[in-house]
Amino acid sequence: MDVLVTGSHGLIGSALLPRLRAAGHRVVRLVRDAPEGSDDVRWEPAAGTIDAAGLEGVDAVVHLAGAGIGDKKWTPARKQLILASRTQGTGLLARTLAGLDRPPSVLLSGSAVGYYGNRGAEELTEESAPGDDFPAQVCQAWEAATAPAEAAGIRVVHLRTGIVMARQGGVLGRLLLPFRLGLGGRIGSGEQYTSWVAIDDHIGALLHLLASESIRGPVNVCSPNPVTNAEFTRALGAALHRPTVLPTPLLPLKLVYGSELVQVLTEGQRVLPRVLEASGYEFAHAQLDDALRAVLAAPAAA
């Protein structure tokens, strides 16, 4: 297949491209910078511009682009950027794909388990109702922006992704240094659930979803075994052979990331991948201990 990918420089995109190529697919990148080769297509979501002709004939699209939601304090301007970077790009892409003479058969479009909001220990599946906090509102608007593609008959899958376990970035990448220094600890009560997925399984799920013609709509891309923050803390400490006795102080986190984002960290979702499991996807790393061992043993640039 010819597969168009957005967000190709991100944590997931950079891992996806070599797996697609190894499977024999041609990768076309949708990029904002100057194209680096004939398989790069230019777009600028904020300006509403895209090279539609360069998308003609692609068979599938994996849309991963969006500003990092946990990178910086949620100022009003940052929240607007987080929302706009998802809805503007997704809407532009969906409208463009819908208007092609030869549209793709499938669009896998990013979303997150934040769709469900803070639900405590409630088990959440793809049929569960959305939450009402900022991440949930972003995810709902993000998913709604794919409507033109759905209306055009393109199979659309919303990737409600958990925390991706990868040593080269994301949440785990930021945690490795303090944990290696023996400074890692639970956040808040530690009772909040963390829905996570190993990077290998995230990529495996994407390849599975590209090939599964019967799957459309929301798909929870996370391990079938979510853990509490306290369990996650213990597992990461054990994997690094470091103590995790002292809880993480919240005040420094609030000074860096703001109270609203830290509140999200002290809450969580217990999300289950019912659609993936029902479709026959087999997780390579369903248990956190095994996932951490695999991730930490992988080459840093993998």
C-alpha positions in Angstrom: 0.0 0.0 0.0 0.9 3.7 -0.3 0.4 5.0 3.2 0.3 8.7 4.0 1.6 9.6 7.5 1.4 12.9 9.4 3.4 13.6 12.5 6.2 11.4 11.1 8.9 13.0 13.3 6.9 12.4 16.5 7.4 9.5 19.0 4.9 7.2 17.3 5.5 8.4 13.7 9.2 7.9 13.8 8.7 4.3 15.0 5.9 3.6 12.5 7.8 4.6 9.3 10.4 1.8 9.4 7.8 -0.8 10.3 5.7 0.2 7.3 8.6 0.1 5.0 9.8 -3.2 6.3 6.3 -4.6 5.6 6.7 -3.5 1.9 4.6 -0.4 2.0 5.5 2.9 0.4 5.4 5.8 2.9 4.3 9.3 1.9 5.0 12.0 4.5 2.8 15.0 5.0 5.2 17.7 6.2 5.2 21.4 7.1 8.9 22.0 6.2 10.4 21.9 2.8 10.0 18.4 1.3 13.1 16.3 1.5 12.2 13.9 -1.3 9.6 12.9 -3.9 7.6 11.1 -1.2 7.0 14.2 0.9 3.9 16.3 0.4 3.6 19.9 1.8 0.8 21.2 4.0 0.3 24.1 6.5 -2.7 23.4 8.7 -2.8 26.8 10.4 -3.0 28.5 7.0 -5.4 25.9 5.6 -3.2 24.9 2.7 -2.3 21.4 1.4 -1.0 19.9 -1.8 -4.1 17.9 -2.6 -2.7 16.6 -5.9 0.1 14.9 -3.9 -2.4 12.8 -2.0 -4.2 11.4 -5.0 -3.9 7.6 -5.1 -2.7 7.0 -1.5 -4.4 3.8 -0.1 -4.4 4.7 3.6 -3.7 7.6 6.0 -2.3 7.5 9.5 -2.8 10.9 11.0 -0.7 11.5 14.2 0.1 15.3 14.1 -0.7 17.5 17.1 1.0 19.7 19.7 2.2 17.9 22.8 -0.5 18.0 25.5 1.7 17.5 28.5 4.8 19.4 27.4 4.1 22.8 28.9 1.9 24.7 31.3 -1.7 25.0 30.1 -1.9 28.8 29.6 -5.0 29.9 27.6 -2.7 30.3 24.6 -1.2 26.8 25.0 -4.7 25.3 25.4 -5.8 27.0 22.2 -2.7 25.7 20.4 -3.4 22.1 21.7 -7.0 22.3 20.4 -6.2 24.1 17.1 -3.3 21.8 16.2 -5.6 18.9 16.3 -8.9 20.2 14.9 -7.5 22.4 12.2 -5.1 19.8 10.8 -7.7 17.0 11.1 -10.4 19.0 9.5 -8.2 20.1 6.6 -7.0 16.6 6.0 -10.5 15.1 6.2 -12.0 17.6 3.8 -9.1 17.2 1.4 -9.3 13.4 1.4 -13.1 13.5 0.9 -12.6 15.7 -2.2 -10.0 13.5 -4.0 -10.9 11.7 -7.2 -9.2 8.5 -5.7 -9.7 8.8 -1.9 -8.0 6.4 0.5 -9.9 3.5 1.9 -9.0 4.2 5.5 -8.0 7.0 7.8 -6.5 6.2 11.2 -6.8 9.4 13.1 -5.2 10.3 16.5 -7.2 10.7 19.7 -6.4 9.7 23.3 -7.8 7.9 26.4 -8.3 11.4 27.8 -11.6 11.2 25.9 -13.1 9.5 28.9 -12.1 12.1 31.6 -11.4 11.2 35.2 -13.5 8.1 36.0 -11.6 6.6 38.9 -11.6 2.8 38.9 -14.5 2.4 36.4 -13.6 0.1 33.5 -13.9 2.0 30.3 -14.5 0.6 26.8 -15.1 2.2 23.4 -18.8 2.4 24.3 -18.3 4.5 27.4 -19.4 8.1 27.5 -16.9 11.0 27.2 -15.7 13.1 30.1 -16.1 16.9 30.4 -12.6 18.2 31.3 -10.2 19.9 28.9 -8.5 16.7 27.5 -12.0 15.1 27.0 -13.2 18.2 25.2 -10.1 18.3 23.0 -10.6 14.6 22.1 -14.2 15.0 21.2 -13.5 17.9 18.9 -10.5 16.1 17.4 -12.6 13.1 16.5 -15.5 15.2 15.2 -13.2 16.9 12.8 -12.9 13.7 10.7 -16.6 13.9 9.8 -16.0 14.9 6.1 -13.9 11.8 5.5 -16.6 9.6 7.1 -19.3 11.2 5.1 -17.3 10.5 1.9 -17.3 6.8 2.8 -13.7 6.5 4.1 -13.3 4.0 6.9 -12.3 6.2 9.9 -10.7 4.8 13.0 -10.2 7.0 16.1 -7.0 6.0 17.9 -7.8 6.5 21.6 -4.2 6.0 22.7 -2.9 5.5 26.2 0.5 6.6 27.6 3.1 5.2 25.1 6.0 3.4 26.7 9.1 4.3 24.8 12.5 5.2 26.1 13.3 7.8 23.5 10.5 10.2 24.5 7.0 10.8 25.8 6.1 10.3 29.5 8.5 7.4 30.1 11.4 9.3 28.5 10.8 12.2 30.9 10.6 9.9 33.9 13.8 7.9 33.3 16.3 10.4 34.7 14.6 11.2 38.0 13.9 7.5 38.5 17.5 6.6 37.8 18.6 9.1 40.3 16.3 7.5 42.9 13.9 10.4 42.9 10.9 8.6 41.4 7.8 8.2 43.4 4.0 8.0 43.2 2.0 11.1 42.2 -0.7 12.1 44.6 -2.5 9.1 46.1 -1.1 6.7 43.6 -4.6 5.1 43.2 -5.3 6.8 39.9 -5.2 4.4 36.9 -2.6 4.7 34.1 -3.7 3.2 30.7 -0.5 2.5 28.8 0.8 0.7 25.7 4.3 -0.4 24.7 5.5 1.4 21.6 5.9 -2.0 19.7 2.2 -2.8 20.5 1.1 0.7 19.4 2.8 0.2 16.0 1.5 -3.4 15.8 -2.0 -2.2 16.5 -1.7 0.4 13.7 -0.7 -2.2 11.2 -3.5 -4.5 12.4 -6.1 -1.7 12.0 -4.9 -0.8 8.5 -5.6 -4.3 7.5 -8.8 -4.9 9.4 -11.5 -3.7 7.0 -14.4 -4.3 9.4 -13.1 -2.0 12.2 -14.2 1.7 12.2 -14.9 4.2 14.9 -13.2 4.5 18.3 -10.4 2.0 19.2 -8.7 2.0 22.6 -5.0 1.6 21.8 -3.7 0.5 25.2 -2.8 -2.6 27.1 -5.5 -4.8 28.5 -3.9 -4.4 31.9 -4.0 -0.8 33.1 -2.2 -0.2 36.4 -2.5 2.3 39.2 0.1 5.0 39.5 1.6 3.3 42.6 1.9 0.0 40.6 3.5 1.9 37.7 6.0 3.6 40.1 7.0 0.3 41.7 7.4 -1.4 38.3 9.6 1.3 36.8 11.7 1.4 40.0 12.1 -2.3 39.9 13.1 -2.3 36.2 15.7 0.4 36.9 16.8 -1.2 40.3 16.1 2.0 42.1 14.0 2.8 45.2 10.6 4.5 44.9 9.8 5.2 48.5 9.1 9.0 48.6 6.1 10.4 46.7 6.7 13.0 44.1 6.1 16.5 45.6 3.3 18.2 43.8 4.4 21.8 44.3 7.4 21.7 42.0 5.2 20.0 39.3 2.6 22.8 39.7 5.2 25.5 39.3 6.4 23.9 36.0 3.2 22.6 34.5 0.4 24.5 36.3 -2.3 23.2 38.6 -4.7 22.1 35.9 -2.3 19.8 34.2 -1.1 18.4 37.5 -4.7 17.7 38.5 -4.9 15.5 35.4 -1.8 13.7 36.5 -3.4 12.9 39.9 -6.5 11.5 38.1 -6.7 8.9 35.4 -8.7 6.4 33.3 -8.9 2.6 33.5 -9.3 1.9 29.8 -9.7 -1.5 28.2 -9.0 -2.3 24.5 -12.1 -4.3 23.8 -12.2 -3.7 20.0 -8.6 -4.7 19.5 -9.0 -7.8 21.6 -12.3 -8.8 19.8 -10.6 -8.4 16.4 -7.9 -10.9 17.3 -5.0 -8.5 18.0 -2.4 -10.2 20.3 -0.4 -7.9 22.5 3.4 -8.6 22.5 3.7 -6.8 25.9 0.4 -7.0 27.8 2.0 -6.8 31.2 3.8 -3.7 32.4 6.9 -5.4 33.8 7.5 -7.2 30.5 6.9 -4.0 28.5 9.3 -2.0 30.6 12.0 -4.7 30.2 11.5 -4.7 26.5 11.5 -0.9 26.1 14.5 -0.3 28.3 16.5 -3.0 26.5 15.7 -1.5 23.1 18.3 0.7 21.4 17.8 4.4 22.3 17.1 5.4 18.7 14.8 2.5 18.0 
